[in-house]
Amino acid sequence: MSSPLKVRKENKILEVTLDRPKANAIDLATSRMMGEVFTEFRDDPELRVAIVTGAGEKFFCPGWDLKAAADGDAVDGDYGKGGFGGLQELRGLNKPVIAAVNGICCGGGLELALSADLILAAEHATFALPEIRSGTVADAASIKLPKRIPYHIAMELLLTGRWIEADEAARWGMINHIYPAERLMEEAWKLADLLASGPPLVYAAIKEVVREAEDLKFQDAMNRITKSQFGTVETLYRSEDQLEGAKAFAEKRDPVWKGR
C-alpha cells in the first residue's frame, strides 16, 4: 500500500504532499504520520522552510476522512504529535510553513492551511467550513479564523458553511497570493527559496513572539522581551548571526546565515 504522504527535501526545504486518492482526506494514521514528519522538520537544523500541499489538481484537503470514521476511526482518536494534520498544535515550531492550496480546501483541510504562516492558492481553489451542515463544530477554525479575517465574515463562514472562491479569500485576507494552477508550486518553491536564504534565528524569534504575544497586551509582551523571557530572542541576540548581520551591512555584502 502506497504512503499517504510524499516527502521531498531539497535546498533546506521540506515539501509534504498529501496523496490519498480520491480527495486527500486525513485519517488517524495519516495524521500521526504528518505529526512525525513535521516534528522531524521542527527538530532538524538543516531544514528551514516547509511547504504543504495536496496531490492532483482537484483537492488540497477536505479534512477529516469520513469514510474512515464510518469504519471505526474515532473523531476524538489519537491524531498524534501536533494534533490533527500534525501542525496546528505542534509546540515550538519556529520555522516558516507555506500552504500551497491546489484545489478544494475545506473543513479540517482549511484548518490545516490556517496552521501555515503563508497561504498561496491556485486560481480554482475554493474554501469552506461545512461542519455546520453535518452537525459538528470546526473547532480550530472557530478559534483561529475570527482572529485572521473580519469577525462577521468569519462568523458567516462558520455559521452557514458557504463556499468562497480564491479571489474572495484573498479579499478578506485569508490567503496571501493567487496563481494559475500550473504556476502554484513554482511560486511556492520560489517563496520557500527566499525564506530558506534568510536568517533562521530571526524567523524563530518572530514566530515565538507572534505566537506568545497573541493574547498579551502590547506592553506586557514588550516587558517579556526586555526581561529576556523569550528564549528565541535571547538566542538571536547572543548569536553569530546577529553579529554577521551588522558586519555584512557595514561591508556592503550579503550576509551568510549559519543559524547559530
C-alpha positions as CSV (number, residue, x, y, z in Angstrom):
1,M,0.0,0.0,0.0
2,S,1.5,3.4,-1.0
3,S,2.3,6.0,1.6
4,P,-0.3,8.8,2.0
5,L,2.5,11.3,2.1
6,K,5.1,12.2,-0.4
7,V,8.1,13.9,1.2
8,R,10.8,15.8,-0.6
9,K,13.8,17.5,0.9
10,E,15.9,19.9,-1.2
11,N,17.9,23.1,-0.5
12,K,16.9,23.3,3.2
13,I,13.2,23.0,2.2
14,L,10.8,20.2,3.1
15,E,7.8,19.6,0.8
16,V,5.0,17.5,2.2
17,T,2.3,16.3,-0.3
18,L,-0.9,14.7,0.9
19,D,-1.6,11.9,-1.5
20,R,-4.7,9.9,-0.5
21,P,-6.9,9.4,-3.5
22,K,-9.6,10.5,-4.2
23,A,-9.7,13.6,-2.0
24,N,-6.6,13.7,0.2
25,A,-8.7,13.3,3.3
26,I,-6.8,12.7,6.6
27,D,-7.5,9.7,8.8
28,L,-5.9,9.0,12.1
29,A,-2.9,7.1,10.7
30,T,-2.2,9.8,8.2
31,S,-2.4,12.5,10.9
32,R,0.0,10.6,13.1
33,M,2.4,10.3,10.1
34,M,2.1,14.0,9.4
35,G,2.9,14.7,13.0
36,E,6.1,12.7,12.8
37,V,7.2,14.4,9.6
38,F,6.6,17.9,10.9
39,T,8.2,17.1,14.3
40,E,11.3,16.0,12.4
41,F,11.2,19.2,10.4
42,R,11.0,21.3,13.5
43,D,13.9,19.5,15.1
44,D,16.2,19.2,12.0
45,P,18.6,22.2,11.9
46,E,19.3,21.5,8.2
47,L,15.7,22.2,7.2
48,R,14.5,25.8,7.3
49,V,11.1,26.0,5.5
50,A,8.2,23.6,4.8
51,I,5.6,23.5,2.1
52,V,2.4,21.5,2.5
53,T,0.2,20.8,-0.5
54,G,-2.1,18.1,-2.0
55,A,-1.6,15.7,-4.8
56,G,-3.6,16.2,-8.0
57,E,-5.4,19.3,-9.2
58,K,-8.8,19.0,-7.6
59,F,-8.2,18.6,-3.9
60,F,-5.9,20.2,-1.4
61,C,-7.6,18.5,1.5
62,P,-11.2,18.2,2.7
63,G,-10.1,17.5,6.2
64,W,-11.3,14.5,8.3
65,D,-11.8,11.2,6.4
66,L,-15.5,10.5,7.0
67,K,-15.2,7.1,5.3
68,A,-12.5,6.1,7.8
69,A,-14.7,7.4,10.6
70,A,-17.5,5.2,9.4
71,D,-15.1,2.3,9.5
72,G,-14.2,3.0,13.1
73,D,-11.8,5.9,13.2
74,A,-12.9,7.9,16.2
75,V,-13.2,11.7,15.7
76,D,-11.6,12.1,19.1
77,G,-8.9,9.5,18.5
78,D,-5.2,9.8,18.6
79,Y,-4.2,12.3,16.0
80,G,-0.5,12.1,17.0
81,K,2.1,14.8,17.5
82,G,0.9,18.2,16.6
83,G,-2.8,17.3,16.7
84,F,-4.9,16.9,13.5
85,G,-2.6,17.2,10.5
86,G,0.5,17.4,12.6
87,L,0.7,21.2,12.5
88,Q,-2.0,23.1,14.4
89,E,-0.9,22.0,17.9
90,L,2.8,21.3,17.3
91,R,4.7,23.2,20.0
92,G,7.8,25.1,19.4
93,L,7.5,25.1,15.6
94,N,9.6,28.2,14.9
95,K,10.2,27.8,11.2
96,P,8.1,29.2,8.3
97,V,5.4,26.9,6.8
98,I,3.8,27.6,3.4
99,A,0.5,26.1,2.4
100,A,0.1,25.7,-1.4
101,V,-3.7,25.2,-1.8
102,N,-4.2,23.4,-5.2
103,G,-8.0,22.9,-5.1
104,I,-10.8,22.2,-2.6
105,C,-9.8,23.3,0.9
106,C,-12.5,22.7,3.4
107,G,-13.1,21.7,7.0
108,G,-10.0,20.3,8.6
109,G,-8.2,21.0,5.4
110,L,-8.8,24.7,5.8
111,E,-7.7,24.4,9.4
112,L,-4.5,22.7,8.2
113,A,-3.9,25.6,5.8
114,L,-4.6,28.1,8.6
115,S,-1.8,26.4,10.6
116,A,0.7,27.6,8.0
117,D,2.3,31.1,8.1
118,L,1.7,31.8,4.4
119,I,-1.1,30.6,2.1
120,L,-0.8,30.5,-1.6
121,A,-3.7,29.3,-3.7
122,A,-4.4,28.2,-7.3
123,E,-7.0,30.3,-9.1
124,H,-9.5,27.4,-9.0
125,A,-9.1,26.8,-5.2
126,T,-12.2,27.0,-3.1
127,F,-12.7,27.2,0.7
128,A,-15.4,26.4,3.2
129,L,-16.2,25.2,6.7
130,P,-19.1,22.8,6.0
131,E,-19.0,21.2,9.5
132,I,-22.2,23.1,10.4
133,R,-24.1,21.0,7.8
134,S,-23.1,17.8,9.5
135,G,-23.9,18.9,13.0
136,T,-20.4,19.4,14.3
137,V,-18.0,22.2,15.0
138,A,-15.0,23.4,13.2
139,D,-13.1,23.8,16.5
140,A,-9.7,25.0,15.4
141,A,-11.2,27.3,12.8
142,S,-13.6,28.7,15.4
143,I,-10.6,29.8,17.3
144,K,-8.3,31.0,14.5
145,L,-10.5,32.4,11.8
146,P,-12.1,35.3,13.7
147,K,-8.6,36.5,14.5
148,R,-7.4,36.3,10.9
149,I,-10.2,37.9,8.9
150,P,-13.1,40.3,9.8
151,Y,-15.2,38.9,12.6
152,H,-18.5,39.0,10.7
153,I,-17.1,37.3,7.7
154,A,-15.6,34.5,9.8
155,M,-18.8,34.0,11.6
156,E,-20.7,33.8,8.3
157,L,-18.4,31.1,7.1
158,L,-18.7,29.2,10.4
159,L,-22.4,29.6,10.8
160,T,-23.5,28.9,7.2
161,G,-20.8,26.7,5.7
162,R,-20.9,28.6,2.4
163,W,-18.1,28.2,-0.1
164,I,-15.9,31.1,-1.3
165,E,-13.6,31.3,-4.3
166,A,-9.9,32.2,-4.1
167,D,-10.4,35.8,-5.0
168,E,-12.8,36.3,-2.1
169,A,-10.5,34.5,0.3
170,A,-7.7,36.9,-0.8
171,R,-10.0,39.9,-0.4
172,W,-10.7,39.1,3.2
173,G,-7.0,38.4,3.9
174,M,-7.4,34.7,4.4
175,I,-4.7,33.9,1.8
176,N,-1.6,35.7,0.5
177,H,-1.5,35.2,-3.2
178,I,-3.3,33.6,-6.1
179,Y,-1.6,31.9,-9.0
180,P,-2.6,29.9,-12.1
181,A,-2.6,26.3,-11.2
182,E,0.4,25.4,-13.3
183,R,2.5,28.0,-11.5
184,L,1.4,27.3,-7.9
185,M,4.2,25.0,-6.9
186,E,6.8,27.0,-8.8
187,E,5.8,30.1,-6.8
188,A,5.6,28.2,-3.6
189,W,9.2,27.0,-4.1
190,K,10.3,30.5,-5.1
191,L,9.0,31.8,-1.8
192,A,10.5,28.9,0.1
193,D,13.9,29.5,-1.5
194,L,13.7,33.2,-0.5
195,L,12.8,32.2,3.1
196,A,15.5,29.5,3.2
197,S,18.1,32.0,2.3
198,G,17.1,34.3,5.2
199,P,18.1,34.4,8.9
200,P,16.6,31.3,10.6
201,L,17.2,32.7,14.1
202,V,15.2,35.8,13.3
203,Y,12.4,33.7,11.9
204,A,12.3,31.7,15.1
205,A,12.2,34.8,17.2
206,I,9.4,36.3,15.0
207,K,7.3,33.1,15.3
208,E,7.7,32.8,19.1
209,V,6.9,36.4,19.7
210,V,3.9,36.4,17.5
211,R,2.6,33.2,19.0
212,E,3.1,34.1,22.6
213,A,2.1,37.7,22.3
214,E,-1.3,36.9,20.7
215,D,-3.2,37.1,24.0
216,L,-0.9,39.7,25.7
217,K,-1.2,43.4,25.9
218,F,1.4,45.3,24.0
219,Q,3.4,46.5,27.0
220,D,3.2,43.0,28.7
221,A,4.7,41.5,25.5
222,M,7.4,44.1,25.4
223,N,8.2,43.6,29.0
224,R,8.7,39.9,28.4
225,I,11.2,40.7,25.7
226,T,13.2,43.2,27.8
227,K,13.2,40.7,30.7
228,S,14.7,38.1,28.5
229,Q,11.6,35.8,28.7
230,F,11.6,34.8,25.0
231,G,14.2,32.1,24.5
232,T,14.5,32.5,20.8
233,V,15.0,36.3,21.1
234,E,17.8,35.8,23.6
235,T,19.4,33.2,21.4
236,L,19.3,35.6,18.5
237,Y,20.8,38.5,20.4
238,R,23.7,36.3,21.5
239,S,24.3,34.6,18.1
240,E,27.0,34.7,15.5
241,D,24.2,35.6,13.0
242,Q,23.4,38.8,14.9
243,L,27.0,39.9,14.5
244,E,27.1,38.7,10.9
245,G,24.1,40.9,10.0
246,A,25.8,44.0,11.3
247,K,29.2,43.1,9.6
248,A,27.5,42.4,6.3
249,F,25.7,45.7,6.4
250,A,28.9,47.6,7.2
251,E,30.8,45.7,4.5
252,K,28.1,46.2,1.9
253,R,27.7,42.5,1.2
254,D,25.1,39.8,1.5
255,P,25.1,38.1,4.9
256,V,25.9,34.4,5.4
257,W,23.5,33.0,7.9
258,K,24.6,30.0,9.9
259,G,21.7,29.6,12.3
260,R,23.9,30.0,15.3
